[in-house]
Amino acid sequence: MVEDIKAASRGNAPPTGAWAPVAASAAPGRPASDTSLTRFLGGTPLGVFWRLFFLSLIVGALLMWLDIRPYDIFEALVRFAHRIWALGFDAIRQIADYLLAGAVIVVPIWFVSRLMSRR
C-alpha cells in the first residue's frame, strides 16, 4: 500500500482505491466512434445497410436478366446436397457389396482350413 502511494506521488500509477479517469475506449489512431460493431460490420450500421441494399439490387437485377430466380438457387442447393448424400451412401453400399462378395469365398475357405488344421 505504501509503495502504491509512493508510485502515485511520482506520477507512475494511481493509488489503490483512488479515483482515476478512464481512458477512451478507442485505441490510438482510431476515431472515438470506432466501436466493435462498426469494426465488425466494416462501417456504420446504416452505411452498411445502404451498401448491401444497392449491391443486392444490382445483383438481383443481373440474376433476373439471366432468368435465375431465388427459388431456383435454393432448389439447386437442395439437389446438390441430396447428390452428395447419395454419393456417400452409394460408396458405403458398394463397399458392403465388395465385403459380402469376398466373404462368401474367404469365410468358407478359412472355416475349412481351421477344420483341417485340427487333425
Secondary structure, DSSP 8 states (H G I E B T S, - for coil): -HHHHHHHHHTSS--TT-------SS-TTS-TT--HHHHHHTS-HHHHHHHHHHHHHHHHHHHHHTT--HHHHHHHHHHHHHHHHHHHHHHHHHHHHHHHHHHHHHHHHHHHHHHHHT-
